Amino acid sequence: MLSVLWLLSIISSVPFFAKGDVETSTFYGVQGTGHPLIIKSFPAIDNIQSELYEVYMEPYTYREGNSRAISDKDKQKNSLAQDLRPKSAVAVVTGDGISGEITFFQKQPPAGVVTVTGSVTGLPPGRHGLHIHHAGDLRQGCNELGDHFDPFLLQHGGPKDSLRHVGDLGNIEVGDDGTSEFKIEDAFISLSGGPRSILGRGIVITENEDDLGRGGSAESVRNGSSGKPIACGVIAYVR
């Protein structure tokens, strides 16, 4: 039954969650305890790639200082909901007269929403693109971080688009005093391992507004015509 529901969830692109204490019949009739399956789909692009799917199953969890895996019933008895531990990261961004910090928090890795919170000063007023780039080597400054982080070879888009780079976080608003305080929630990026992990990669603020791939030009579908970087940093894991 679980295998049938799993197949249906792929066809419909809707995640299927098997409850922790529900016994389910698996292959060859072997009984087992279900774990949540989280399935995300990425649409096909004509003449470039077929549809892509990511499938996650909730991992086993562990006690602090103990390598013994905790059963679902043991979790309930001990109220250990925190064992699927959240992850945090931070990027210290700098530029010509620009400084600030951008933090990342994922409550339920590997596929949970990541909350991105930033405070940056010294920016030109207006809207500026915010992107995660493939590389995180700042030895040659912000201009050598490669293209937008795009493990699935998709076109540039907005943060709410199904077709987008993983690193496309849209725009930030900067006030007349050059300060930007922002909060973004994004379900594409991840702080865990896997193809969508952003740890160790560069984050960039650009000189222009990101047109979210709607500008009708080759540059628009590549990087939103957002111009050169004016500030950048490396996303580092917080202990």
N, C-alpha and C positions, 0 to 999 in steps of 0.2 A: 504493500500500500504506500509506504513512504517513497519507494522508487517511482511509483506512478505520479504521486503528488509533486515530486521533484521535477519530473519530466514536464508536467503541466505548468509548473512555475516558470520553467525556461521558455516554454512556448508563449506564455502570456506575459513574460518579463515582470512578473509580480513575485516578490520574495515569499517563500514558504517557511514558516517557523514551526518546528516540531517541539512540543512542550517537553520539559526536562524529565518529568516522571511518567510520561506516557510510553508504555511498552508498544513497540511497533514491529511488524513482521518485515524482515529484511530479506535479502537474497537467500535462496534455499531454505526459507522458513525459519531462519535463525532469529530468535527474539532478542531485542536490544533496546536500550534507552535512547530516545531521540535527542538530537542536539539541533539548535537552530541552523538552518541553511539560509545564507544571505546571498542572493543572486542579483548581479547588476549586469545590464546589457548595454552594448554600444552599437548603434546602427551601422549597417554596411555603407560603403562609399563606392559608387559605380567605378569599375575598372581599377580600383585600388585595393580594397580589402573586403572580406566577408564580415558578417556580424561577429562581434566579440562578446564573450561572456566571462565574468569573474564569479566564481562560486566559493564562498567561505563557509566553514562549519565551525561553530563555537569550540575553541580549544579547551583542553582540560585545564583546571586551575590548581594552584598550589598554596599551601599555608606559608606564612612568613617564616623563613628559617627551617622549612621542612619540605623534603622532596616528595612526600607522599601525595598522590593525586587525591582530590576530594570528590567524593561521590555527590550526586544531586541531593540525596537525603541528608548527607552530612552538612551540605551547604545550608539546607533549611534549618537544621537543628542549631547551627552555630551562627546563623545570619551573616554569612560571609559574602555578601553581595559585592564587596569591594575587591574580591580576589581577582576579578577581571580588571586588572589595574589600569587606571588612566595613564596617559602619557603626555608629557609637556615638552615644548621646545621654545627657543628664543632666537631671534636674529637682531643683532645690534647694527643698525643701518647708519651709514655715514655718506656724506657728499661734500660739495663745496659750500660750507656754512650750514650744512644739513646734518641733523643728528636725531636719533630716536631709537625706540625698541619696538619690535613686533613679536608678540607671543602667540604660541599655538597650543591648544589644549584639546585632546581627544579623550572623551570619557569612556568610550567603549571601542577600543581598537580590536580588530584591524579595520572594520568597515563603518564605524560610527562617524557622525558629523564632527568636523574639526572647527573649533571656534578660534578665529584669528582676531587678535586685539592689538591695535597699534596706537602709538603716540609719537609723532614726528614733528620737529620744528625746523624752521629755516627754509621751507618750501615756497615756491612761487604760488600765489593765490590761484584758485581754479581747480579743475579736475585733472588728475594724473593717473596713468595706468599703473596697476600693481600686478606683477607677474613673478612666478617662480621659474627660474631658468635651470637648464640641465646641469650645469657645472657649478661648483662652489669655490673655485680657485681665484682668490682676489689679488694674487701677486702682480697682475697687470691691470688692476682696477676693475671697474664695473663693465667695461666693454668687451671682456673676454670670457663671458660666462655661457657662451653658446646660445642656442635658440630657446624658446619657451619649452619647459618640461612637457614632453609629449610622447609618452611610451606607447601610445596606441596609434600614432601616425595619423592623427585627425587634423582638421583645419581649425584655425583660431575662431574663438567665439566668446560669448559672454558667460558669466558664472552660472547662469540658470539654463544655458543651452545644453541639449544632449550631445551635440557635436561641438567639442571644444578640446583644447589642450588641458591636461590635468593642471598645468600651472596658470591657467587663466582665472585671475581673481577679480577682474573688472577694474573699477576706478575708485579712487579715494577723493574726498572733498577737502580742499585746503582753504581756510579762512583768510581774511585780509591781513591777519597778523602772522601768516606763514605757518600756522599750526594745523595739524590734522589729527583728530581723534576718531578712530573708526573701529567698528566691530563687524566681522563677516563670519557667516556660518557656511561651511562648504562641505559637501558630501563626497567630492571626488578625491581630494588629497587625503593622505594617511600618514600617521607618525609611526606605523609599524613597518615591518619588512614587506616586500612584495613590490609589484610593478608601480604602485602609486605612492611609494614612500618619498617624502620630500626632505628627509634628514640629510644634511650635508650638501644640500643644493643652495643656489643663490636666490635671493629675493631682490627684486629691482623695482624702483619707482621711476617712471619715465617722465620725460619733459612735457609730453602732450597727453591729451585725453585719449583713451582707448575707444575706438569706434565699434568694438565688439564684433568685428568681422563683417560689418554691414556697409562698408565704404565703397564696395563695388570695384576694388582694385586688387592686384596681386599682393601688394603690401598689406592691405586690410586683412586678407585671409591668412596672412603669415603672422602678423604681430599687431593687428588693429591700428596700424599707422600711428603708433603712439610715440615714435621718435626715440631719441637716445636716452640711456639711463642717466639720471641725475643723482641717484643715491642707491646704495645696495648693501647687502650683508649676507652672512651665511647662516643657514638654519641649523642650530646646534641643539642636541638633546639635553634636556635638563634632568639632572639626577633625581 
